[in-house]
């Protein structure tokens, strides 16, 4: 058996044992309410007990009282817990009525029969408890479990407070994603920076071309003005030449 399965089995057994104690306590209270005498609870040794954990032993003065006690125990456990005995023996005579609830067994004796069989002596390894002692132990056990349950309940909000650390982790993941995007975009940004000087050169060339256009127009005007002067000079030079002899 694995460690986890073993711990779970032990926890289940402890819970079942506590439920059995509650049933025994209710049965002992029924004995007291019906005037049972010398009521004792024997906590049996696990090695010697077999299937049962407890014996509940009580005495009555007559057979009608033994039947009344047995009936009250059976009725109360059925009404309060929905539990029925696995078997019932000796009800018809009422000398020794045995109610077997598997995890515990109830023995309702006539006083003389109890002295004769002396179950307490036969179960020397068992620990005898009065109903009051048994009740005190059960309350102490329940109190411990209540304290443990409260500690667990108080510890849960601390775990919940630790949960908001997740958004910080999400932010870190988001930052990493942004860094990755920036790294991928870096070559594009470099190309853009290289393209800027080219664009600047193109703008400068365009400006030079724009400035060159007016210069051409001025040159054309100068040529146009110089044309009449050229014509006049050619005419004068023609007049100055001597006439050829015939």
C-alpha positions as CSV (number, residue, x, y, z in Angstrom):
1,X,0.0,0.0,0.0
2,X,1.3,3.5,-0.9
3,X,1.9,6.2,1.7
4,X,-1.0,8.3,0.4
5,X,-3.4,5.3,0.4
6,X,-2.3,4.4,3.9
7,X,-2.8,7.9,5.3
8,X,-6.2,8.0,3.7
9,X,-7.2,4.6,5.2
10,X,-6.1,5.8,8.6
11,X,-8.1,9.0,8.3
12,X,-11.2,7.0,7.2
13,X,-10.7,4.6,10.2
14,X,-10.4,7.5,12.6
15,X,-13.5,9.1,11.3
16,X,-15.4,5.8,11.6
17,X,-14.1,5.2,15.1
18,X,-15.4,8.7,16.1
19,X,-18.9,7.9,14.7
20,X,-18.9,4.7,16.6
21,X,-18.1,6.6,19.8
22,X,-21.1,8.9,19.2
23,X,-23.4,5.9,18.7
24,X,-22.1,4.3,21.9
25,X,-22.6,7.5,23.8
26,X,-26.2,7.7,22.6
27,X,-26.9,4.1,23.6
28,X,-25.4,4.7,27.1
29,X,-27.7,7.7,27.5
30,X,-30.7,5.5,26.6
31,X,-29.6,3.0,29.3
32,X,-29.4,5.8,31.9
33,X,-32.8,7.2,30.9
34,X,-34.4,3.7,31.4
35,X,-32.7,3.4,34.8
36,X,-30.0,0.9,33.8
37,X,-27.6,0.1,36.6
38,X,-23.8,-0.1,36.7
39,X,-23.6,1.0,33.1
40,X,-20.0,0.5,31.8
41,X,-18.3,1.0,28.4
42,X,-15.4,-1.4,27.7
43,X,-13.0,0.0,25.1
44,X,-11.6,-3.3,23.7
45,X,-8.0,-4.0,22.8
46,X,-7.7,-3.8,19.0
47,X,-5.8,-7.2,19.1
48,X,-8.4,-8.9,21.3
49,X,-11.5,-7.1,20.0
50,X,-12.0,-8.8,16.7
51,X,-14.6,-6.8,14.8
52,X,-16.0,-4.7,17.6
53,X,-14.4,-1.7,19.2
54,X,-16.7,-1.3,22.3
55,X,-18.9,-3.3,24.7
56,X,-21.7,-1.5,26.4
57,X,-22.8,-3.4,29.5
58,X,-25.8,-2.5,31.7
59,X,-28.0,-4.2,34.3
60,X,-31.7,-4.3,35.0
61,X,-33.8,-5.6,38.0
62,X,-36.3,-7.6,35.9
63,X,-36.9,-8.9,32.4
64,X,-39.4,-6.2,31.5
65,X,-36.8,-3.6,32.2
66,X,-34.1,-5.4,30.1
67,X,-36.6,-5.4,27.2
68,X,-37.5,-1.7,27.8
69,X,-33.8,-0.8,27.8
70,X,-33.0,-2.8,24.6
71,X,-36.1,-1.3,22.9
72,X,-35.1,2.2,23.8
73,X,-31.5,1.8,22.5
74,X,-32.8,0.3,19.2
75,X,-35.4,3.0,18.8
76,X,-33.1,5.9,19.6
77,X,-30.3,4.9,17.3
78,X,-32.7,4.2,14.5
79,X,-34.5,7.6,14.9
80,X,-31.4,9.8,15.5
81,X,-28.8,8.1,13.2
82,X,-30.7,5.7,11.0
83,X,-28.7,2.7,12.4
84,X,-30.2,-0.7,13.0
85,X,-28.5,-3.6,14.8
86,X,-27.0,-6.3,12.7
87,X,-28.6,-8.9,15.0
88,X,-30.6,-9.1,18.3
89,X,-30.5,-12.1,20.6
90,X,-32.2,-13.0,23.9
91,X,-35.2,-10.6,23.5
92,X,-37.8,-13.3,24.0
93,X,-36.6,-14.3,27.5
94,X,-35.1,-11.0,28.6
95,X,-32.4,-12.5,30.7
96,X,-29.5,-11.3,28.6
97,X,-30.3,-9.2,25.5
98,X,-27.5,-8.7,23.0
99,X,-27.7,-6.0,20.3
100,X,-24.9,-6.4,17.8
101,X,-24.0,-3.1,15.9
102,X,-20.8,-4.7,14.5
103,X,-18.5,-1.9,15.7
104,X,-20.0,-2.1,19.2
105,X,-22.1,-4.6,21.0
106,X,-24.7,-3.8,23.7
107,X,-25.2,-6.3,26.6
108,X,-28.4,-5.8,28.7
109,X,-28.3,-8.2,31.7
110,X,-30.4,-9.1,34.6
111,X,-28.2,-8.3,37.6
112,X,-27.7,-11.9,38.6
113,X,-26.9,-13.0,35.0
114,X,-24.3,-10.2,34.7
115,X,-22.6,-11.4,37.9
116,X,-22.6,-14.9,36.7
117,X,-21.0,-14.3,33.2
118,X,-18.8,-11.4,34.5
119,X,-17.9,-10.0,31.0
120,X,-15.7,-7.3,32.5
121,X,-13.4,-10.0,34.1
122,X,-13.3,-11.9,30.8
123,X,-12.1,-8.8,29.0
124,X,-9.2,-7.9,31.2
125,X,-7.4,-6.1,28.4
126,X,-10.4,-3.8,27.9
127,X,-10.4,-0.3,29.4
128,X,-13.6,0.2,31.5
129,X,-15.2,3.7,31.4
130,X,-18.3,5.2,33.0
131,X,-20.7,7.0,30.6
132,X,-19.5,10.3,32.1
133,X,-15.8,9.5,31.5
134,X,-16.6,8.3,28.0
135,X,-18.6,11.5,27.3
136,X,-15.7,13.7,28.5
137,X,-13.2,11.9,26.3
138,X,-15.5,12.2,23.3
139,X,-16.0,16.0,23.9
140,X,-12.2,16.5,24.2
141,X,-11.7,14.6,20.9
142,X,-14.4,16.7,19.1
143,X,-12.9,19.9,20.5
144,X,-9.4,19.0,19.1
145,X,-11.0,18.3,15.7
146,X,-12.9,21.6,15.8
147,X,-9.6,23.5,16.6
148,X,-7.8,21.8,13.7
149,X,-10.7,22.6,11.4
150,X,-10.6,26.3,12.4
151,X,-6.8,26.4,11.8
152,X,-7.4,25.0,8.3
153,X,-10.1,27.6,7.7
154,X,-7.9,30.4,8.9
155,X,-5.0,29.2,6.7
156,X,-7.1,29.2,3.5
157,X,-7.4,33.1,3.2
158,X,-3.6,33.3,3.3
159,X,-3.4,31.0,0.3
160,X,-6.0,33.2,-1.5
161,X,-4.0,36.3,-0.8
162,X,-1.0,34.7,-2.4
163,X,-3.0,34.3,-5.6
164,X,-2.8,37.9,-6.8
165,X,0.9,37.4,-7.6
166,X,-0.3,36.0,-10.9
167,X,-1.0,39.4,-12.6
168,X,2.7,40.3,-12.0
169,X,3.7,37.1,-13.8
170,X,1.3,38.1,-16.6
171,X,2.9,41.5,-16.8
172,X,6.4,39.9,-17.1
173,X,5.2,37.7,-19.9
174,X,3.7,40.7,-21.7
175,X,7.0,42.6,-21.3
176,X,8.8,39.6,-22.8
177,X,6.4,39.6,-25.7
178,X,7.0,43.3,-26.3
179,X,10.8,42.8,-26.2
180,X,10.5,40.0,-28.8
181,X,8.4,42.2,-31.1
182,X,10.9,45.0,-30.7
183,X,13.8,42.7,-31.7
184,X,11.9,41.5,-34.7
185,X,11.0,45.1,-35.8
186,X,14.7,46.3,-35.4
187,X,15.8,45.3,-39.0
188,X,12.8,47.2,-40.4
189,X,13.7,50.2,-38.3
190,X,17.3,50.1,-39.6
191,X,16.1,50.0,-43.2
192,X,13.9,53.0,-42.5
193,X,16.9,54.9,-41.1
194,X,19.0,54.0,-44.2
195,X,16.2,55.2,-46.4
196,X,16.1,58.6,-44.8
197,X,19.5,59.8,-46.2
198,X,18.5,58.6,-49.6
199,X,15.3,60.6,-49.4
200,X,17.2,63.6,-48.3
201,X,19.5,63.4,-51.3
202,X,16.5,63.1,-53.6
203,X,15.0,66.2,-52.0
204,X,18.3,68.1,-52.6
205,X,18.5,67.1,-56.2
206,X,15.0,68.2,-56.7
207,X,15.8,71.6,-55.2
208,X,18.9,72.0,-57.5
209,X,16.7,71.1,-60.5
210,X,14.1,73.7,-59.5
211,X,16.9,76.4,-59.1
212,X,18.3,75.4,-62.5
213,X,15.0,76.1,-64.3
214,X,15.1,79.9,-63.8
215,X,18.7,80.1,-64.9
216,X,17.8,78.5,-68.3
217,X,15.1,81.1,-68.8
218,X,17.6,84.0,-68.0
219,X,20.0,82.5,-70.6
220,X,17.3,82.4,-73.2
221,X,16.5,86.1,-72.6
222,X,20.1,87.1,-72.9
223,X,20.4,85.2,-76.3
224,X,17.2,87.0,-77.5
225,X,18.6,90.4,-76.6
226,X,21.9,89.7,-78.2
227,X,20.3,88.7,-81.6
228,X,19.5,92.3,-82.8
229,X,23.0,93.5,-81.9
230,X,24.5,90.7,-84.0
231,X,22.4,91.7,-87.0
232,X,23.4,95.4,-86.7
233,X,27.1,94.4,-86.6
234,X,26.8,92.3,-89.7
235,X,25.1,95.1,-91.6
236,X,27.8,97.6,-90.7
237,X,30.5,95.2,-91.6
238,X,28.9,94.6,-95.0
239,X,28.7,98.4,-95.7
240,X,32.3,99.0,-94.9
241,X,33.6,96.4,-97.4
242,X,34.9,98.0,-100.7
243,X,33.0,97.3,-103.9
244,X,34.6,94.9,-106.2
245,X,36.1,96.1,-109.5
246,X,34.4,95.0,-112.6
